[in-house]
Amino acid sequence: MKNKSFYTISTFVRINTKRFFRDRLAIFFSIGFPLIFLFVFGNLNSGSGGASFKVAVINQSQTQFSKDFVKQLGDSKVIKVSSDVTSLDVAKDKMGRSELDATIELPSNFGDVATGTNYPSGQAKVIYTNNNQQSASALTSILQSQFQVINSKFVKTDMPLSVTSEQLNERSLSAFDYTFAGLLGFSIIGIGIFGPVNVFPELKKMGILRRLSTTPLKVWQYFLSNMIGQAVIGLVAMGVMFVVALTVFHLQVVGNLLELAIFLVIGVVTILGIGLALGGWAKNERQAAPLSNIIVFPMMFLSGTFFPRFLMPEWLQNVSSFLPLTPIIDGIRLILTEGKHLIDLGPQLGLIGIWIVVIYFIAFRVFRWE
């Protein structure tokens, strides 16, 4: 009996896996679509690692000092000088369209040597719009720091208070390393929910599930075969994402890859239960699609998929912590970026376990063959 059940399950695992790899649309949404987000967020977070400001520099001075200062700004990694802005009117127009953060204006006397001195002087002006006050404030502080360095070369003053810095030997994680865990969560949503939601109504429409119901196939066997098949597909899809992240965006993996793979399988199985419940209950796509979107979108935006949960208000963090995807993404981050082991993920695994019981109880109750 056990061998017969195993044979039935393994047969449907092969059928479901072959169906997936023959379906170009399924491959795109499970592998291609998450890769698009990977490249988008990877490029957004692959810069210098800090804030940068796009500015225009209007130099009305002809002094050598002002020309050298403009060149120095152009070489900065923080301040990006627009080379196609030559007048203040053009700069104002671009600032009005948010194409520039601010404009630095150097007056005609900037860099002139004042009478009785042997060093240049002048005052730069930062021009900005109402919606860029924070950028302008930060830019003003940066320019002030640069001027202090230049001033110290000409005028020696005592500094009773100062600040120093110390570099740690440890390497910190990049913004992409942190974001990648959320992208894996997004991939799990696509594999676990959109797969069954798209496939089950189609199989019902074609009458395939109705014919299966007349065979000795049990619901638990069908569910288990889907769980194993989707877990394999998920590991393949996320493996592709890992290869791209490691080779293109230099992902830093701190934790154990085997433990991470096990946790990813647990995550796929958990979210797959939602897909099985929705797809098994819905008679057609018109029923499945709206309900799946109602469930998916809150998880995508509140579980830390695209941006950290600590940026949310505290009350929203408390609410979102109970969503089924939240402990999955948190666990991925803890293993991936902090080197935690499965034994350290008690709270996350406990909450996932509760969700597995609840989700699959509902999935078994609402599943229908037609």
N, C-alpha and C positions, 0 to 999 in steps of 0.2 A: 504493500500500500504506500509506504514511504517512497519507494523507488518510483512508483507511478506518479505520485504527487510531484516529486523532484523533476521527473521527465516532463510533466506538463508545464511546470514553472519555467524550466530551462528552454523549452520550446517557444513559449511566449516571450521570453527575454530575447531570444534570437529574432523572432518576428518583429518585435517592437524596435529593436536596435536597427535591423535592416530597413524598416520603414522610415526611421529617422534619417539615416544616411542617404536614402533615396529621395528624400523630400528637401529640395533646395530651399524652399521657404523656411522650413524648420531649422535647417543649418544656419541660414542667415540670422534668424531671430535668436538662436541659442548661442552661436559663435560669432557671427559677423557683427551683429548689432552691439553686443558688449564690447567688441574690439573697437568699434567706432568711438564709444564713450571712453575707452581706454586711451586712445590717441588724443581725444579732445582734452581730457583732464591731465594726461601726461604732458602735453605741450603747454597747458596752462601753468603747470607746476614745475616745469623744467627750466625755469629762468634762473636768475642769480640768487634766488632764495630770499629776496627781500623786496620791499616796495620800490617802484620806479615811477618817475613823473615825466610825462611828455610835455615839453615846454617849447615856446618860441623865444628866441633872444633877439631883441631889437637893439642893435649897437649904434648909437648916434655919435659915438666918440671916435676920433681918429688916432688916439694915442696907441703906442705899442703895448702898453700895459693892458688896455681894454681888449685888444686883439688876442693877446696871450691868455687873458682870462676867459674869453669866449672859447678858445681852443681847449682850455682846461675843462670847461663845462662839457664840451663835445666828447671828451675822452672819459667822462664819468660813466659808471655803470648804473648809477641811481637816477641821474638826470638825462633823459633822452631829448636831445635838441632837434627840433624839426628844421630841416634844411630848406624847405620850400616856402617859408614865411619871411617876407622881407619888409613888411610894413605893419604898423600897429593896427590899421583897419582890417587887414587880412587876418591878423592874430585874433582880433575881437570876434570876427565872423566865425573862425574855427572854434573859439572858446564857447560861443553861443550854441554850436552844434556838438559840444563835448568832445571834439577831436583833439583839444589841448587841455591840459590841467591848469596851466597858467602861462603868463608871459613875463619874461624878465626884461626890463627896459634899462639900458645903460645910457644916462644923459650925456650931452656933448662934453661936459667937463669931467667925465669919469676917467680917472687915471692921470689928471693934470697934477703937476707938482706945485703944491701951495707955496706962497711966498714965505720965506724964512725957514723952509724945510727942504729936505732932500729926498722925500719919498712921495709917492702918488697918493691921491685921496679921491673920494667920490662916494656916491650913494646909489646903490642899485634899487630899483623899484619892482616889486612883484605885483602884477596886475592879475586879477582873477574875478570870476563870477560868483553869484550867491551860492550856487550849488557845489562849489569847489573850495569852500572855506577851510575844510580840514586839510586838503592837499596843499593849499597855499600856506597854511600855518606850518606844516611839516617842511615844505620847500624853503620857507623863510628861515627856519631853524638850521637847515642844512647849509644855506648860503652864509648864515651868520657864523657857523662853525668854520667854514672855509675862510671867511674874512678874518676870523680870530687867528688862524694859523698864519695868514699873510701878514696881519698886523704885527704879530710877534717877531717877525723878521726885521721890521723897521723900527718898532718902538718896544724897548725892553721894560716890562712891568713885573712887579712882584705878584705872585698868585698864592695867597695864603691858603686857599682851598683848591683841591684838585681831585681828579679821578684817574684811576688806573684800571687796567683790564688784565684778566688772566685766562689763558686758554687751557681747557681741559684736554687730556690726551684721548678722551672718548669721542667717537663720532656720533653726531646726532642724526636722527632720521629726517629725511626730506619730507616736504608736504605731500609728494607723490606716494611715498612709502605709507603714509597714513591713509591717503585717499584710496589706495589700491584695495584695501579690505572692503570698503564700501562698494567698489566696482565688482568684487567677487560676490557680494550680496545681491547686487543687481543682476548678475548672471544667474544666481540661484533662483531668483524670482522668475526669470524667463524660462528656465528649464523646468522648474517645479510647478508653475501655475499655467503659463501660456501654452505649454506643451499639451497637457491633458485637456485644457479648456478648448483648444482648437481641434484636437483629434477626436475626443469622445462624441461630441455632437455630430461630427461627420460620419463616424462609424455607426451611430444610431440612425442617421439619415439613410445610409446605405443598407441598413438592416443586418449588419455584421454582428453587432452585439446581441440582437434578438436571436440570431442563429446560435451564437455561443451559449445563450441561456438554456438551450435545449440539450446541451451536452453535459457531461458530469463535471464540467469546470465550475469550481467554487469561486465566490467573490474574493475570498482571501487569497486564493491562488493567483487570480488575475491582478489583484492589487500588489501582491509580492513581486510578481514578474515585472510590473511597471516600476516598482521601487528599485529593483536591481538594474533594470535597463536604464532608467533615468540617472541612477547613480553613476553608471559607466559613462553615459553620455556627458554628465556633468563634469566628471574628472577629465574627460577628453577636452571639453570646451574650456574649462578653467586651466588645464595644462597648456593649451595654446596661449591663453592670456598670460600665464607665467613666463613662457618663453619670450613673448614680445616684451613684457615688462622688464625681464632680466637683460635682454640684449639691446633693446632700444632705449629704455628709460633707466637702466642701471638700478633696478629694485634691490634694496638691501633686505635680505631674509635673515632674521635673527633666530627664529624658532626652528623646531624640528619639522621637516617636510612630511614625514610619515604621519606624525600626530596631526599636522594640519590637514592632510588628505583625509584622515579618519573623521576629523571634525567637519570637513566640507561635505562628506557623504552624509553625516548626521543632519547637517543643514539642508541638503537636498531632499532627504527623506521627510524632514519636518514640513518644509514648504510644499513638497509634492502632495501631502495630505490635503492641503487646501485645493490644489488643482484637481485631485481625484474627487473631492466633495463637490466642487462646482461643476466639473465636467460630467460626473456621474449623475448629478441631479438634473442638469439642464437638458431639455428636449432638443434644443437647437441653438444656433449661434446667437440669436436675438435674446435669448435668456441668459446665456453664459457671459457674453461680452460685457454688458453693463455691470453685472454683479462682480465680475472679476476686476473691473476697473475701480469699483467702489472699495474693494479690499486692497488692491495693489498700490494705488496711489498714496494713501496714508502711510503705508509701510515704506514706500520708496523715499518719501520726503521727511518722515519722522523717525526713522530707524538709523539715521546716520549714513545713508547710502551715498549721498552726494556732498554732504557737508557735516562737520562734527556736531553731535548733539549738545555739546557744552555751550554752543552758541545760542541755544534755545532758552527761553525763560525757564526758571526752575520747575514751575508747575507742569510745563509741557514735557520737560525731561522725565519727570516722575510718571506721567501718563504714558509716554512713548516707550518707557523701559519695559512695559508689559506686552508690547507688540511681539508677535512670534519671530520677526526678523531681527529685532534688536539684540537679543542674546547671541544670535548667530554671528552678526557683524562684530559685536564686542568680543566674542571668543576668537574670531579670526584675527582681529587686531592684536589681542593679547598674545596669541601664539606667534603671529607674523612679525610684530614690531617689538615685543617685549620679551620674547623667548619663554613664555609660560608653557607649562605642560598641561596635558588633559586633567591631571590630578588637581591642578590649581584652579580649574574652571568649574568648581562646584556650583556656585550660584547660576552661572549660565546654563550648565548641563541640567540642573534641577528644573529651571524654568522651561527649557526645551523639552524635557521629559513630560512635564505637565501638559504642554501644548500638543505633544505627539498623542497622548491619551485622548485629549479633548477633540483634536482635529480628526483622528481616525475613527473615533466613536461616531462623530457626525457623518463622516464619509461613508461608513458602513450602513448607517441608518438611512441616508438619503439616496444611496446609489440605486439606479434603476437601469435595466438592460435596454429599455426602449423609451 
